[in-house]
């Protein structure tokens, strides 16, 4: 009874995290701009990974620790995964901010809805070749 | 257990779906215009790989994989910072 409740909670959290991760992937492939793609991947990183690792923590402490009785080992593993979540919550927004700032400094313009051409660049600048790989579009 | 299905089977199917999602985002890494899309693609695939490593550790019952996942997270972060610095 107790372990089946824990398992149902774990499966629900895993499915919600998987939904966020798949939505982030679809947004990453389908969105028209670099900045909006980065917006999609932020959800994928934070919510998807956080929820899935949290589900695994509940599984470890609840099922392996309390039900099977090896509590010390389970707490050790859980603290490791909590450290992993904390590091990811610190590092992923930092890296997202760094990428966005680098792109903004290089001169990548955001996508605008009014323009029919899907990419707006400075056509003459050297940075366009860096950004766009040489092919002006 | 949920009925007759073991929890390891659920973890295995979630891991397979994550692998498929990382291959989908590999498309943007190969095709996507410019270096920044490729950097984000590497970042996203690395994030998925961390969850995948923890799931593998649970599937096979080997807690060593959590250390590998931690080191992989640190390496992914340092790679992103170093790539965006220049």
Backbone of each chain as ProteinMPNN parsed JSONL, in Angstrom:
{"seq_chain_A": "XXXXXXXXXXXXXXXXXXXXXXXXXXXXXXXXXXXXXXXXXXXXXXXXXXXXXXXXXXXXXXXXXXXXXXXXXXXXXXXXXXXXXXXXXXXXXXXXXXXXXXXXXXXXXXXXXXXXXXXXXXXXXXXXXXXXXXXXX", "coords_chain_A": {"N_chain_A": [[0.84, -1.204, 0.0], [1.811, 1.28, 0.962], [4.148, 1.519, -0.581], [3.077, 1.439, -3.122], [1.682, 3.817, -3.277], [3.795, 5.619, -3.167], [5.041, 4.893, -5.528], [3.162, 5.65, -7.424], [3.168, 8.44, -7.118], [5.795, 8.941, -7.887], [5.763, 8.104, -10.584], [3.937, 9.927, -11.648], [5.296, 12.388, -11.263], [7.515, 11.903, -12.859], [6.3, 11.724, -15.371], [5.283, 14.312, -15.697], [7.643, 15.801, -15.713], [8.786, 14.69, -17.985], [6.994, 15.569, -19.903], [7.53, 18.33, -19.84], [10.13, 18.274, -20.735], [9.909, 17.206, -23.318], [8.307, 19.188, -24.463], [10.032, 21.355, -24.344], [11.988, 20.434, -26.112], [10.573, 20.288, -28.538], [9.883, 22.971, -28.84], [12.43, 23.963, -29.099], [13.187, 22.988, -31.564], [11.228, 24.021, -33.262], [10.851, 26.785, -32.966], [11.186, 30.171, -34.259], [13.423, 31.779, -33.825], [16.628, 32.572, -32.414], [16.621, 33.583, -29.77], [14.052, 33.004, -28.831], [14.157, 30.266, -29.023], [15.97, 29.793, -27.009], [14.464, 30.544, -24.848], [12.642, 28.432, -24.836], [14.291, 26.25, -24.225], [15.055, 26.832, -21.663], [12.88, 26.173, -20.015], [12.92, 23.449, -20.434], [15.331, 22.71, -19.24], [15.14, 23.596, -16.493], [12.519, 22.978, -15.299], [11.844, 20.392, -16.335], [14.123, 18.744, -15.812], [14.434, 19.227, -13.06], [12.005, 18.273, -11.947], [12.088, 15.564, -12.711], [14.402, 14.606, -11.441], [13.647, 15.108, -8.831], [11.537, 13.326, -8.55], [13.021, 10.98, -8.67], [14.46, 11.225, -6.309], [12.399, 10.966, -4.432], [11.66, 8.356, -4.977], [13.984, 7.021, -4.233], [14.404, 7.614, -1.439], [11.908, 6.911, -0.407], [11.095, 4.327, -1.408], [13.401, 2.591, -1.675], [14.706, 3.291, 0.674], [12.896, 3.571, 2.996], [11.147, 1.426, 2.652], [12.59, -0.859, 1.94], [14.546, -0.712, 3.836], [17.19, 0.12, 3.873], [18.334, 2.66, 4.941], [20.421, 4.432, 5.34], [22.184, 4.302, 3.151], [20.375, 5.094, 1.221], [19.83, 7.728, 1.947], [22.298, 8.829, 1.52], [22.598, 8.609, -1.271], [20.455, 10.228, -1.987], [21.199, 12.747, -1.052], [23.275, 13.221, -2.764], [21.896, 13.486, -5.21], [20.364, 15.702, -4.593], [22.357, 17.633, -4.383], [23.095, 17.636, -7.059], [20.763, 18.693, -8.259], [20.763, 21.246, -7.096], [23.121, 22.292, -8.117], [22.487, 22.322, -10.822], [20.344, 24.099, -10.868], [21.727, 26.382, -10.208], [23.622, 26.597, -12.271], [22.496, 26.396, -14.848], [20.753, 28.682, -15.458], [22.778, 30.578, -15.38], [24.45, 29.849, -17.525], [22.656, 30.104, -19.62], [22.152, 32.835, -19.546], [24.718, 33.725, -20.15], [25.06, 32.816, -22.767], [23.039, 34.254, -24.058], [23.88, 36.87, -23.614], [26.311, 36.855, -24.97], [25.419, 36.451, -27.591], [23.943, 38.754, -27.938], [25.929, 40.674, -27.715], [27.49, 40.093, -29.92], [25.795, 40.81, -31.925], [23.381, 39.806, -32.814], [20.215, 40.122, -34.015], [16.901, 40.313, -32.63], [14.071, 38.333, -33.632], [11.508, 39.666, -35.614], [8.012, 40.237, -35.972], [6.862, 41.705, -37.954], [8.448, 41.788, -40.175], [8.868, 40.157, -43.258], [10.903, 38.534, -44.145], [12.651, 35.975, -42.559], [14.932, 36.281, -41.014], [16.788, 38.814, -39.538], [19.532, 40.602, -40.163], [22.561, 42.515, -39.942], [23.552, 43.077, -43.051], [25.99, 43.661, -44.113], [27.942, 43.378, -42.243], [30.787, 41.94, -40.584], [30.191, 40.248, -38.551], [27.973, 38.888, -39.221], [28.757, 36.827, -40.808], [29.987, 35.27, -38.946], [27.854, 34.621, -37.279], [25.935, 33.488, -39.003], [27.196, 31.553, -40.378], [28.333, 32.153, -42.846], [26.47, 32.027, -44.866], [24.316, 34.192, -46.175], [21.111, 35.175, -45.229]], "CA_chain_A": [[0.0, 0.0, 0.0], [2.675, 2.458, 1.092], [5.071, 1.642, -1.708], [2.358, 1.729, -4.366], [1.405, 5.264, -3.291], [5.05, 6.275, -3.542], [5.323, 4.652, -6.94], [2.257, 6.462, -8.243], [3.686, 9.821, -7.09], [7.03, 8.981, -8.682], [5.438, 8.023, -12.01], [3.306, 11.189, -12.039], [6.317, 13.435, -11.39], [8.34, 11.585, -14.034], [5.57, 12.04, -16.603], [5.216, 15.775, -15.848], [8.972, 16.225, -16.144], [8.985, 14.255, -19.376], [6.208, 16.479, -20.736], [8.245, 19.595, -19.984], [11.339, 18.068, -21.53], [9.515, 17.063, -24.727], [7.838, 20.49, -24.939], [11.229, 22.154, -24.578], [12.657, 19.968, -27.329], [9.77, 20.678, -29.699], [10.062, 24.401, -28.989], [13.795, 24.211, -29.555], [13.29, 22.708, -32.993], [10.226, 24.686, -34.078], [10.745, 28.228, -32.823], [11.835, 30.807, -35.414], [14.514, 32.674, -33.512], [17.583, 32.088, -31.43], [16.237, 33.957, -28.403], [12.867, 32.238, -28.432], [14.623, 28.892, -28.782], [16.588, 29.736, -25.687], [13.347, 30.57, -23.908], [12.085, 27.077, -24.746], [15.196, 25.31, -23.575], [15.118, 27.109, -20.227], [11.865, 25.327, -19.388], [13.385, 22.059, -20.513], [16.38, 22.498, -18.248], [14.798, 23.789, -15.093], [11.369, 22.221, -14.807], [11.895, 18.971, -16.683], [15.165, 18.04, -15.077], [14.167, 19.317, -11.633], [10.921, 17.368, -11.55], [12.48, 14.163, -12.853], [15.34, 14.246, -10.376], [12.891, 15.095, -7.581], [10.846, 12.032, -8.537], [13.983, 9.927, -8.335], [14.754, 11.352, -4.877], [11.279, 10.37, -3.69], [11.751, 6.906, -5.138], [15.117, 6.471, -3.484], [14.192, 7.659, 0.005], [10.687, 6.231, -0.02], [11.008, 2.905, -1.701], [14.619, 1.873, -1.316], [15.122, 3.563, 2.039], [11.932, 3.253, 4.054], [10.464, 0.145, 2.461], [13.544, -1.964, 1.979], [15.241, -0.646, 5.101], [18.584, 0.547, 3.793], [18.061, 4.094, 4.971], [21.645, 5.241, 5.3], [22.62, 4.358, 1.752], [19.383, 5.859, 0.454], [20.022, 9.146, 2.236], [23.552, 9.221, 0.866], [22.301, 8.801, -2.692], [19.537, 11.351, -2.131], [21.956, 13.988, -0.882], [24.019, 13.424, -4.016], [21.0, 13.996, -6.252], [19.984, 17.064, -4.211], [23.471, 18.477, -4.819], [23.003, 17.742, -8.523], [19.685, 19.634, -8.58], [21.176, 22.6, -6.708], [24.115, 22.777, -9.078], [21.836, 22.612, -12.105], [19.572, 25.334, -10.709], [22.648, 27.513, -10.255], [24.476, 26.697, -13.455], [21.805, 26.512, -16.125], [20.435, 30.073, -15.779], [24.009, 31.314, -15.65], [24.926, 29.579, -18.877], [21.692, 30.688, -20.549], [22.425, 34.265, -19.57], [25.993, 33.95, -20.831], [24.853, 32.631, -24.208], [22.229, 35.365, -24.564], [24.691, 38.083, -23.619], [27.29, 36.738, -26.05], [24.722, 36.65, -28.857], [23.572, 40.173, -28.029], [27.132, 41.452, -27.938], [27.956, 39.885, -31.294], [24.932, 41.626, -32.751], [22.262, 39.041, -33.352], [18.984, 40.865, -33.771], [15.738, 39.445, -32.387], [13.119, 38.113, -34.728], [10.332, 40.523, -35.51], [6.882, 39.644, -36.67], [6.423, 42.52, -39.076], [9.273, 41.562, -41.343], [8.522, 38.88, -43.893], [12.097, 37.689, -44.133], [12.641, 35.429, -41.211], [16.133, 36.629, -40.272], [17.218, 40.199, -39.725], [20.926, 40.791, -39.795], [23.3, 43.505, -40.702], [24.006, 42.265, -44.176], [27.342, 43.994, -44.518], [28.924, 43.277, -41.175], [31.557, 40.702, -40.508], [29.636, 39.357, -37.545], [26.948, 38.063, -39.852], [29.383, 35.578, -41.263], [30.214, 34.445, -37.767], [26.586, 34.105, -36.784], [25.129, 32.722, -39.927], [27.988, 30.543, -41.035], [28.733, 32.524, -44.186], [25.372, 32.059, -45.82], [23.43, 35.295, -45.834], [19.771, 34.63, -45.403]], "C_chain_A": [[0.873, 1.251, 0.0], [3.57, 2.629, -0.127], [4.331, 1.9, -3.007], [1.969, 3.203, -4.448], [2.649, 6.035, -3.725], [5.339, 6.095, -5.024], [4.426, 5.472, -7.842], [2.725, 7.911, -8.284], [4.917, 9.955, -7.978], [6.72, 8.972, -10.171], [4.784, 9.317, -12.493], [4.351, 12.292, -12.228], [7.205, 13.184, -12.599], [7.618, 11.971, -15.314], [5.469, 13.55, -16.803], [6.571, 16.327, -16.315], [9.259, 15.862, -17.581], [8.202, 15.126, -20.334], [6.949, 17.793, -20.941], [9.468, 19.428, -20.866], [11.0, 17.924, -23.015], [9.032, 18.395, -25.288], [9.023, 21.417, -25.213], [11.952, 21.751, -25.842], [11.904, 20.4, -28.578], [9.896, 22.183, -29.946], [11.445, 24.744, -29.506], [13.937, 23.966, -31.047], [12.394, 23.654, -33.801], [10.254, 26.202, -34.011], [11.585, 28.954, -33.871], [13.131, 31.527, -35.099], [15.431, 32.036, -32.488], [17.116, 32.377, -30.004], [15.007, 33.185, -27.939], [13.205, 30.765, -28.251], [15.243, 28.76, -27.402], [15.537, 29.802, -24.583], [12.747, 29.165, -23.742], [13.002, 26.142, -23.978], [15.358, 25.593, -22.083], [14.097, 26.291, -19.454], [12.321, 23.878, -19.332], [14.415, 21.773, -19.439], [15.814, 22.496, -16.838], [13.683, 22.848, -14.645], [11.48, 20.738, -15.101], [12.899, 18.213, -15.842], [14.906, 18.074, -13.572], [13.096, 18.344, -11.187], [11.338, 15.907, -11.655], [13.452, 13.742, -11.761], [14.651, 14.226, -9.015], [12.086, 13.804, -7.439], [11.799, 10.911, -8.157], [14.414, 10.002, -6.874], [13.655, 10.703, -4.048], [11.324, 8.851, -3.794], [12.851, 6.318, -4.266], [14.843, 6.468, -1.979], [12.959, 6.864, 0.412], [10.75, 4.741, -0.207], [12.233, 2.145, -1.232], [14.954, 2.068, 0.161], [14.13, 3.079, 3.074], [11.343, 1.869, 3.898], [11.41, -1.03, 2.537], [14.468, -1.882, 3.179], [16.691, -0.22, 5.067], [18.623, 2.066, 3.78], [19.315, 4.93, 4.801], [22.163, 5.406, 3.878], [21.677, 5.209, 0.91], [19.542, 7.351, 0.7], [21.289, 9.668, 1.575], [23.317, 9.518, -0.61], [21.417, 10.029, -2.899], [20.25, 12.681, -1.975], [22.772, 14.284, -2.134], [23.12, 14.009, -5.096], [20.524, 15.402, -5.911], [21.098, 18.042, -4.591], [23.447, 18.687, -6.325], [21.937, 18.748, -8.93], [20.106, 21.06, -8.258], [22.192, 23.159, -7.697], [23.465, 23.131, -10.406], [21.027, 23.895, -12.011], [20.475, 26.553, -10.645], [23.254, 27.694, -11.639], [23.703, 26.953, -14.733], [21.314, 27.924, -16.423], [21.678, 30.907, -16.064], [24.486, 31.096, -17.076], [23.964, 30.137, -19.921], [21.908, 32.194, -20.678], [23.712, 34.568, -20.327], [25.836, 33.818, -22.341], [24.082, 33.811, -24.788], [23.039, 36.641, -24.631], [25.74, 38.05, -24.723], [26.63, 36.991, -27.398], [24.344, 38.112, -29.045], [24.79, 41.043, -28.282], [27.645, 41.295, -29.363], [27.068, 40.661, -32.256], [23.795, 40.884, -33.406], [20.966, 39.759, -32.993], [17.833, 39.91, -33.503], [14.812, 39.407, -33.583], [11.924, 39.008, -34.531], [9.228, 40.016, -36.418], [6.535, 40.404, -37.943], [7.219, 42.24, -40.341], [8.977, 40.194, -41.941], [9.725, 37.966, -43.974], [12.352, 37.237, -42.706], [13.875, 35.795, -40.409], [16.498, 38.071, -40.579], [18.652, 40.315, -39.26], [21.426, 42.065, -40.43], [23.989, 42.769, -41.842], [25.471, 42.513, -44.499], [28.387, 43.667, -43.471], [29.644, 41.93, -41.199], [30.934, 39.718, -39.529], [28.564, 38.457, -38.127], [27.534, 36.747, -40.336], [29.673, 34.652, -40.086], [28.908, 33.796, -37.312], [25.998, 33.093, -37.746], [25.933, 31.699, -40.704], [28.308, 30.872, -42.473], [27.596, 32.644, -45.171], [24.391, 33.14, -45.394], [22.0, 34.908, -46.169], [18.749, 35.662, -44.991]], "O_chain_A": [[0.711, 2.149, -0.826], [3.732, 3.735, -0.643], [4.888, 2.518, -3.914], [1.925, 3.781, -5.535], [2.579, 6.966, -4.529], [5.814, 7.011, -5.695], [4.855, 5.939, -8.897], [2.694, 8.548, -9.337], [5.073, 10.928, -8.715], [7.32, 9.723, -10.94], [5.039, 9.761, -13.613], [4.314, 13.034, -13.21], [7.606, 14.122, -13.288], [8.238, 12.487, -16.244], [5.555, 14.032, -17.932], [6.64, 17.195, -17.186], [9.894, 16.623, -18.312], [8.659, 15.404, -21.443], [7.002, 18.318, -22.053], [9.809, 20.316, -21.647], [11.71, 18.451, -23.872], [9.302, 18.715, -26.446], [9.022, 22.169, -26.188], [12.471, 22.599, -26.568], [12.511, 20.827, -29.56], [10.001, 22.628, -31.089], [11.615, 25.702, -30.26], [14.708, 24.646, -31.723], [12.76, 24.049, -34.908], [9.73, 26.858, -34.911], [12.592, 28.416, -34.329], [13.879, 31.861, -36.018], [15.061, 31.09, -31.792], [17.206, 31.513, -29.132], [14.933, 32.761, -26.785], [12.605, 30.089, -27.416], [15.067, 27.752, -26.717], [15.694, 29.198, -23.523], [12.391, 28.764, -22.634], [12.541, 25.333, -23.173], [15.75, 24.709, -21.321], [14.392, 25.776, -18.375], [12.139, 23.182, -18.334], [14.381, 20.722, -18.8], [15.979, 21.536, -16.086], [13.864, 22.034, -13.74], [11.238, 19.911, -14.222], [12.585, 17.186, -15.239], [15.128, 17.081, -12.879], [13.25, 17.665, -10.172], [10.99, 15.098, -10.795], [13.341, 12.643, -11.217], [15.012, 13.434, -8.144], [11.967, 13.257, -6.344], [11.433, 10.0, -7.414], [14.702, 8.976, -6.259], [13.929, 9.984, -3.087], [11.059, 8.145, -2.822], [12.682, 5.268, -3.645], [15.024, 5.446, -1.316], [12.958, 6.213, 1.457], [10.49, 3.975, 0.721], [12.123, 1.173, -0.485], [15.424, 1.145, 0.825], [14.472, 2.269, 3.936], [11.064, 1.198, 4.892], [11.089, -2.067, 3.118], [15.116, -2.871, 3.521], [17.359, -0.195, 6.101], [18.906, 2.686, 2.754], [19.283, 6.002, 4.196], [22.531, 6.503, 3.457], [22.101, 5.94, 0.015], [19.406, 8.153, -0.224], [21.341, 10.814, 1.127], [23.769, 10.536, -1.134], [21.597, 10.779, -3.858], [19.944, 13.639, -2.686], [22.944, 15.441, -2.519], [23.524, 14.921, -5.818], [20.299, 16.214, -6.808], [20.825, 19.146, -5.063], [23.741, 19.779, -6.812], [22.156, 19.562, -9.827], [19.847, 21.98, -9.034], [22.14, 24.332, -8.069], [23.838, 24.115, -11.045], [21.012, 24.693, -12.948], [20.044, 27.653, -10.989], [23.384, 28.818, -12.123], [24.193, 27.653, -15.619], [21.442, 28.356, -17.569], [21.646, 31.825, -16.882], [24.879, 32.043, -17.758], [24.392, 30.591, -20.983], [21.855, 32.752, -21.774], [23.788, 35.553, -21.061], [26.402, 34.602, -23.104], [24.413, 34.312, -25.862], [22.914, 37.413, -25.582], [26.032, 39.074, -25.341], [27.203, 37.664, -28.255], [24.411, 38.647, -30.151], [24.697, 42.046, -28.99], [28.171, 42.241, -29.948], [27.54, 41.122, -33.296], [23.299, 41.301, -34.453], [20.663, 39.974, -31.82], [17.782, 38.82, -34.074], [14.779, 40.314, -34.415], [11.382, 39.107, -33.431], [9.477, 39.448, -37.481], [5.989, 39.837, -38.89], [6.721, 42.432, -41.45], [8.851, 39.201, -41.224], [9.584, 36.747, -43.882], [12.277, 38.028, -41.766], [13.859, 35.626, -39.189], [16.513, 38.49, -41.736], [18.942, 40.141, -38.076], [20.801, 42.621, -41.333], [24.885, 41.953, -41.628], [26.125, 41.66, -45.099], [29.583, 43.672, -43.761], [29.165, 40.942, -41.757], [31.117, 38.507, -39.651], [28.28, 37.388, -37.588], [26.89, 35.699, -40.279], [29.615, 33.428, -40.204], [28.855, 32.605, -37.005], [25.613, 31.989, -37.359], [25.4, 31.044, -41.599], [28.537, 29.959, -43.267], [27.738, 33.294, -46.207], [23.717, 33.012, -44.372], [21.715, 34.385, -47.246], [17.548, 35.403, -45.06]]}, "seq_chain_B": "XXXXXXXXXXXXXXXXXXXXXXXXXXXXXXXXXXXXXXXXXXXXXXXXXXXXXXXXXXXXXXXXXXXXXXXXXXXXXXXXXXXXXX", "coords_chain_B": {"N_chain_B": [[5.616, -1.82, -6.351], [3.794, -1.251, -9.351], [1.197, -2.953, -10.045], [2.014, -5.463, -12.256], [4.105, -4.421, -13.468], [7.457, -3.563, -13.233], [9.331, -1.001, -11.495], [11.668, -0.444, -12.722], [11.209, -0.877, -15.411], [9.624, 1.287, -16.086], [11.427, 3.357, -15.656], [13.223, 2.685, -17.642], [11.73, 3.045, -19.998], [11.244, 5.787, -19.867], [13.874, 6.673, -20.115], [14.43, 5.873, -22.73], [12.689, 7.53, -24.154], [13.835, 9.983, -23.544], [16.272, 9.726, -24.875], [15.391, 9.679, -27.53], [14.332, 12.277, -27.664], [16.668, 13.748, -27.351], [17.949, 13.109, -29.709], [16.233, 14.374, -31.478], [16.708, 17.042, -30.804], [19.286, 17.127, -31.626], [19.089, 17.53, -34.298], [18.738, 20.308, -34.577], [21.194, 21.067, -33.731], [22.871, 20.208, -35.784], [21.748, 21.284, -38.129], [20.996, 23.892, -37.581], [21.15, 27.462, -38.033], [24.183, 28.985, -37.64], [26.546, 29.558, -34.89], [25.511, 29.839, -32.341], [23.099, 28.515, -32.038], [24.078, 25.979, -32.155], [25.62, 25.845, -29.872], [23.626, 26.053, -27.923], [22.305, 23.695, -28.512], [24.167, 21.74, -27.781], [24.209, 22.28, -25.063], [21.592, 21.638, -24.286], [21.456, 18.932, -24.944], [23.392, 17.971, -23.222], [22.142, 18.488, -20.785], [19.99, 16.73, -20.937], [21.435, 14.398, -20.926], [22.4, 14.242, -18.334], [20.137, 13.635, -16.776], [19.642, 11.225, -17.964], [21.866, 9.707, -17.2], [21.463, 9.513, -14.428], [19.102, 8.073, -14.437], [20.001, 5.69, -15.592], [21.671, 4.828, -13.582], [19.701, 4.204, -11.704], [18.3, 2.186, -13.035], [20.06, 0.011, -13.389], [20.839, -0.276, -10.796], [23.201, 0.849, -9.791], [24.963, 3.008, -7.907], [27.157, 4.511, -8.668], [26.879, 5.993, -10.9], [25.792, 8.443, -10.305], [27.795, 10.116, -9.428], [29.148, 10.368, -11.825], [27.229, 11.752, -13.235], [27.195, 14.169, -11.832], [29.782, 15.17, -12.317], [29.561, 15.421, -15.043], [27.665, 17.423, -15.241], [29.093, 19.613, -14.213], [31.143, 19.786, -16.121], [29.672, 20.378, -18.401], [28.662, 22.894, -17.791], [31.048, 24.394, -17.56], [32.01, 24.134, -20.14], [30.063, 25.526, -21.593], [30.333, 28.147, -20.584], [32.981, 28.673, -21.322], [32.782, 28.539, -24.069], [31.08, 30.632, -24.689], [32.547, 32.752, -23.893], [34.318, 33.57, -25.796]], "CA_chain_B": [[5.314, -2.158, -7.746], [2.481, -0.922, -9.877], [0.72, -4.156, -10.721], [3.057, -6.43, -12.602], [5.195, -3.676, -14.084], [8.485, -3.124, -12.3], [9.682, 0.413, -11.656], [12.809, -0.347, -13.641], [10.685, -0.778, -16.78], [9.187, 2.67, -16.293], [12.634, 4.162, -15.817], [13.828, 2.361, -18.944], [10.974, 3.681, -21.084], [11.516, 7.227, -19.784], [15.217, 6.898, -20.658], [14.361, 5.744, -24.196], [12.055, 8.749, -24.676], [14.817, 11.073, -23.45], [17.25, 9.545, -25.958], [14.736, 10.116, -28.767], [14.246, 13.74, -27.624], [17.981, 14.337, -27.579], [18.239, 13.012, -31.141], [15.458, 15.423, -32.138], [17.389, 18.318, -30.651], [20.538, 17.067, -32.385], [18.791, 18.104, -35.616], [19.02, 21.736, -34.532], [22.636, 21.235, -33.605], [23.534, 20.02, -37.083], [21.167, 22.085, -39.198], [20.656, 25.241, -37.183], [22.055, 28.468, -38.58], [25.068, 29.721, -36.759], [27.2, 28.847, -33.809], [24.813, 29.932, -31.066], [22.15, 27.402, -31.975], [24.824, 24.742, -31.877], [25.994, 25.867, -28.444], [22.431, 25.692, -27.142], [22.007, 22.275, -28.735], [25.076, 20.975, -26.919], [23.769, 22.494, -23.685], [20.356, 20.883, -24.046], [21.756, 17.498, -24.969], [24.084, 17.674, -21.976], [21.149, 18.448, -19.705], [19.262, 15.465, -21.036], [22.344, 13.3, -20.599], [22.515, 14.136, -16.876], [18.981, 12.859, -16.323], [19.806, 9.867, -18.489], [22.848, 9.0, -16.371], [20.842, 9.178, -13.14], [18.148, 6.981, -14.699], [20.77, 4.454, -15.797], [22.063, 4.395, -12.252], [18.571, 3.557, -11.034], [17.865, 0.982, -13.745], [20.963, -1.104, -13.111], [21.151, -0.356, -9.392], [24.597, 1.2, -9.522], [24.993, 4.425, -7.515], [28.347, 5.214, -9.152], [26.527, 6.854, -12.02], [25.424, 9.778, -9.856], [29.029, 10.899, -9.461], [29.422, 10.687, -13.23], [26.275, 12.793, -13.633], [27.638, 15.43, -11.224], [30.953, 15.635, -13.066], [29.093, 15.802, -16.37], [27.009, 18.731, -15.112], [30.133, 20.632, -14.07], [31.835, 19.917, -17.403], [28.75, 21.028, -19.333], [28.625, 24.314, -17.418], [32.326, 25.02, -17.895], [32.086, 24.181, -21.603], [29.212, 26.605, -22.098], [30.936, 29.432, -20.23], [34.189, 28.869, -22.128], [32.422, 28.754, -25.473], [30.477, 31.945, -24.869], [33.492, 33.792, -23.512], [35.078, 34.022, -26.967]], "C_chain_B": [[3.919, -1.668, -8.125], [2.013, -2.126, -10.666], [1.859, -5.102, -10.988], [4.269, -5.708, -13.198], [6.188, -3.272, -13.01], [8.761, -1.642, -12.524], [10.836, 0.587, -12.626], [12.355, -0.242, -15.088], [10.237, 0.638, -17.095], [10.388, 3.581, -16.484], [13.266, 3.937, -17.182], [13.073, 3.034, -20.08], [11.162, 5.195, -21.075], [12.884, 7.547, -20.378], [15.215, 6.812, -22.174], [13.739, 6.998, -24.81], [13.023, 9.928, -24.612], [15.87, 10.963, -24.549], [16.665, 10.011, -27.286], [14.66, 11.647, -28.816], [15.608, 14.379, -27.86], [18.408, 14.195, -29.035], [17.467, 14.063, -31.927], [16.149, 16.774, -32.004], [18.769, 18.303, -31.296], [20.34, 17.596, -33.799], [19.125, 19.588, -35.631], [20.508, 21.992, -34.372], [23.364, 21.083, -34.921], [23.063, 21.078, -38.069], [21.151, 23.576, -38.884], [21.639, 26.292, -37.634], [22.902, 29.102, -37.496], [25.601, 28.932, -35.588], [26.359, 28.825, -32.546], [23.76, 28.849, -30.919], [22.859, 26.096, -31.655], [25.245, 24.686, -30.418], [24.794, 25.485, -27.587], [22.1, 24.221, -27.31], [22.891, 21.393, -27.868], [24.655, 21.079, -25.459], [22.542, 21.65, -23.352], [20.623, 19.389, -24.027], [22.519, 17.086, -23.707], [23.138, 17.599, -20.791], [20.346, 17.157, -19.73], [20.146, 14.284, -20.637], [22.499, 13.124, -19.091], [21.362, 13.305, -16.313], [19.108, 11.399, -16.765], [20.789, 9.053, -17.655], [22.249, 8.609, -15.027], [19.841, 8.039, -13.319], [18.861, 5.654, -14.914], [21.257, 3.908, -14.459], [20.94, 3.726, -11.49], [18.17, 2.256, -11.711], [18.747, -0.205, -13.362], [21.352, -1.2, -11.651], [22.589, -0.061, -9.039], [24.68, 2.683, -9.168], [26.222, 5.177, -7.995], [28.004, 6.228, -10.222], [26.153, 8.263, -11.578], [26.645, 10.69, -9.802], [29.368, 11.31, -10.883], [28.501, 11.799, -13.699], [26.689, 14.146, -13.079], [28.815, 16.027, -11.985], [30.534, 16.109, -14.457], [28.401, 17.155, -16.335], [28.046, 19.84, -15.011], [30.852, 20.864, -15.391], [30.977, 20.655, -18.419], [28.706, 22.533, -19.076], [29.904, 25.025, -17.845], [32.489, 25.144, -19.409], [31.267, 25.337, -22.15], [29.817, 27.976, -21.81], [32.164, 29.71, -21.095], [33.858, 29.124, -23.587], [31.816, 30.128, -25.687], [31.418, 33.078, -24.495], [34.159, 34.376, -24.756], [34.191, 34.109, -28.213]], "O_chain_B": [[2.995, -1.677, -7.312], [2.389, -2.302, -11.825], [2.584, -5.499, -10.076], [5.323, -6.31, -13.406], [5.804, -2.702, -11.989], [8.469, -1.095, -13.587], [10.972, 1.628, -13.27], [13.018, 0.396, -15.906], [10.432, 1.137, -18.203], [10.388, 4.458, -17.347], [13.778, 4.867, -17.804], [13.686, 3.539, -21.021], [11.233, 5.822, -22.132], [13.049, 8.558, -21.06], [15.91, 7.578, -22.841], [14.192, 7.477, -25.85], [13.039, 10.772, -25.508], [16.312, 11.974, -25.093], [17.35, 10.658, -28.078], [14.892, 12.251, -29.864], [15.701, 15.43, -28.494], [19.136, 15.041, -29.554], [17.966, 14.59, -32.922], [16.182, 17.561, -32.95], [19.365, 19.362, -31.493], [21.29, 18.055, -34.434], [19.727, 20.08, -36.586], [21.022, 23.015, -34.825], [24.368, 21.754, -35.156], [23.872, 21.695, -38.762], [21.273, 24.415, -39.776], [22.846, 26.05, -37.624], [22.38, 29.688, -36.548], [25.181, 27.807, -35.322], [26.472, 27.893, -31.751], [23.544, 28.324, -29.826], [22.317, 25.224, -30.976], [25.232, 23.622, -29.797], [24.915, 24.7, -26.647], [21.664, 23.568, -26.362], [22.422, 20.413, -27.288], [24.731, 20.106, -24.708], [22.46, 21.033, -22.289], [20.081, 18.665, -23.193], [22.319, 15.989, -23.185], [23.301, 16.762, -19.903], [20.058, 16.567, -18.689], [19.666, 13.297, -20.08], [22.703, 12.01, -18.611], [21.561, 12.405, -15.497], [18.734, 10.475, -16.042], [20.582, 7.862, -17.425], [22.491, 7.506, -14.535], [19.736, 7.154, -12.47], [18.381, 4.611, -14.471], [21.26, 2.699, -14.227], [21.174, 2.794, -10.721], [17.743, 1.317, -11.039], [18.249, -1.287, -13.051], [22.111, -2.094, -11.276], [23.14, -0.642, -8.104], [24.489, 3.532, -10.038], [26.328, 6.379, -7.753], [28.733, 7.197, -10.435], [26.189, 9.189, -12.388], [26.552, 11.883, -10.09], [29.81, 12.431, -11.134], [28.91, 12.68, -14.455], [26.558, 15.163, -13.76], [28.848, 17.226, -12.264], [31.083, 17.077, -14.983], [28.522, 17.946, -17.271], [27.905, 20.886, -15.644], [31.142, 22.006, -15.749], [31.481, 21.458, -19.204], [28.712, 23.339, -20.007], [29.86, 26.114, -18.416], [33.035, 26.131, -19.904], [31.707, 26.047, -23.055], [29.82, 28.857, -22.67], [32.37, 30.836, -21.547], [34.581, 29.85, -24.27], [32.008, 30.734, -26.741], [31.117, 34.243, -24.753], [34.525, 35.551, -24.768], [34.669, 34.473, -29.287]]}, "name": "protein", "num_of_chains": 2, "seq": "XXXXXXXXXXXXXXXXXXXXXXXXXXXXXXXXXXXXXXXXXXXXXXXXXXXXXXXXXXXXXXXXXXXXXXXXXXXXXXXXXXXXXXXXXXXXXXXXXXXXXXXXXXXXXXXXXXXXXXXXXXXXXXXXXXXXXXXXXXXXXXXXXXXXXXXXXXXXXXXXXXXXXXXXXXXXXXXXXXXXXXXXXXXXXXXXXXXXXXXXXXXXXXXXXXXXXXXXXXXXXXX"}
